[in-house]
Amino acid sequence: MALIGIIAMFVFFLQRLLDVLLFVVFARVIFSWFPMHNIQQSRIYSFLHDVTEPMFQLVQKLPHRFGMMDISAIYVFVLIDVVRWVLSVVAASFISSL
């Protein structure tokens, strides 16, 4: 029974981490719409860029242009959501097998 609790806590932690990652990606998208004049803003955007760039590089291999619009952020949102879903399914199947 304690193992189920540990697994549930671990899955909960990973899902909250993915929630934060979704927020960071959303913040990067919003910040990219505005020019950076202030050094403080550019530090924030630099942090957001550094955290999310590996995911964006991963999806840049897919067709990511729709006219003049870059839809790579949508791919990242879907990728994170799929990871959350797979995590939930694997954890539920593992817990049910105990």
Rosetta blueprint (number, residue, H / E / L):
1 M L
2 A H
3 L H
4 I H
5 G H
6 I H
7 I H
8 A H
9 M H
10 F H
11 V H
12 F H
13 F H
14 L H
15 Q H
16 R H
17 L H
18 L H
19 D H
20 V H
21 L H
22 L H
23 F H
24 V H
25 V H
26 F H
27 A H
28 R H
29 V H
30 I H
31 F H
32 S H
33 W L
34 F L
35 P L
36 M L
37 H L
38 N L
39 I H
40 Q H
41 Q H
42 S H
43 R H
44 I H
45 Y H
46 S H
47 F H
48 L H
49 H H
50 D H
51 V H
52 T H
53 E H
54 P H
55 M H
56 F H
57 Q H
58 L H
59 V H
60 Q L
61 K L
62 L L
63 P L
64 H L
65 R E
66 F E
67 G L
68 M L
69 M E
70 D E
71 I L
72 S H
73 A H
74 I H
75 Y H
76 V H
77 F H
78 V H
79 L H
80 I H
81 D H
82 V H
83 V H
84 R H
85 W H
86 V H
87 L H
88 S H
89 V H
90 V H
91 A H
92 A H
93 S H
94 F H
95 I H
96 S H
97 S H
98 L L
